[in-house]
Structure formats: structure tokens, C-alpha cells
Amino acid sequence: MTCRDWAATLFPASFRGVPFFVENDGESGGRRLVVHQFPMGDDPFVEDLGEDKRAFEVTAYLASDIADLQATALVGMCASRGAGILVLPMQGPLMVQCESFKRSRERDKAGYVAFELKFVRDGAKGALATIS
């Protein structure tokens, strides 16, 4: 049995072209379900409203002599309006919007800036509306 070279298969992480390292990342999603229960009924009726939002949480960091400048660039990209391309190590490019970011640094870790990032997959290009 051969061992897979995982490091060779991972994408370099970035958001809107600003690179960063990933400590860990996670993805969440599911279905939007409404469960209807009726008096004297034993079985509920489950109404499927479609896929729920796909969200990504990333613990990222920058570590270099210019980590402060890179952090400023990453904050700027996260605060920008609209969708951008997020590249995660196992998923590759995704079109997302940054929902929130949290930057932190520690006094004894010069040249190291940490981030907690939350993204939501971008979907429809416009709001859906009912015309009456």
C-alpha cells in the first residue's frame, strides 16, 4: 500500500488573491426543512425548502517579516463588498462572501497574525422576488 503525499495535493490558501496559512477549516451546510405536525397524527410531514447556506469557518494565520502588511491586505479584502474567490487547501477555488473576520496578535509572537474567518458560498446573482 502506497502512502499519499497529502502536502502535494493541497491548494495554497488565499482570499481575493491575498495568501494565508490555514490552521484548520470547516464546512457546514444541510437542508432547510420545515416539520409539520398535526393533531392526532403520528407521522409528521417534512417540507424540504432546498439547500441551506454553505458556510466555511477558517482559522488562518500569517507568519513573515511583512505579516502586518499582509494582515492589512487581508482585512481589506474581507471588508470589501461582494463576492470573491476563496481557495482552501482541500477544496480549491470557491466563490464566497466574507461574513465576518477577527484578527488577533500576541505581544510575544512578532511576525505572526492570526485570523478567525467566516465565509458564505455565493449563489444567486440577484434577490428572488414574487411579482403579483
Buried (B, 14 or more C-beta within 10 A) or exposed (E): EEEEEEEEEEEEBBBBEBBBBBEEBEBEEEEEEEEEEEEEEEEEEEEEEEEEEBBBBBBBBBEEEEBBEBBBBBBEBBEEEEBBBBBBBEEEEBEBBBBEBEBEBEEEEEEBBBBBBBBBBBEEEEEEEEEE
